[in-house]
Amino acid sequence: MGLAKTEIFTDKQNQVSIFAKAFGHPARVAILQHLFKINSCVCGDLVNEIGLAQPTISQHLKELKYLGLIKGTVEGTSVCYCINVENWGRMREIMTEFLGQDLSSKTECC
């Protein structure tokens, strides 16, 4: 597989792509929805809620944390996760701008 060549794209294009990756798997969407619903979570609770194996949940949490959409704090032997409010707001602005592009001047081409 070749390199992504992200340097040839604008910062905004790269940001849209990075944030869109968070929604690229239904487990990550379910995790985000659950974190919004309860405002914090311990990883074991997610295993019960989502229904996937602990290593799978951990991998998705790692990806969401890498993307900056969640934060995690260590509490004893567990990690408590929550939505990263600042980054969520930034993602929301970027995605709203991207998805809100004006279609009124476009015509069907195919």
Protein Blocks (a to p, Z undefined) as FASTA:
>chain_A
ZZeklmmpcfklmmmmmmmmmmmpfklmmmmmmmmmnopacfklmmmmnopafklmmmmm
mmmmmnopaccddehjaccddddfklmmmmmmmmmmmmmpcfklpccfZZ
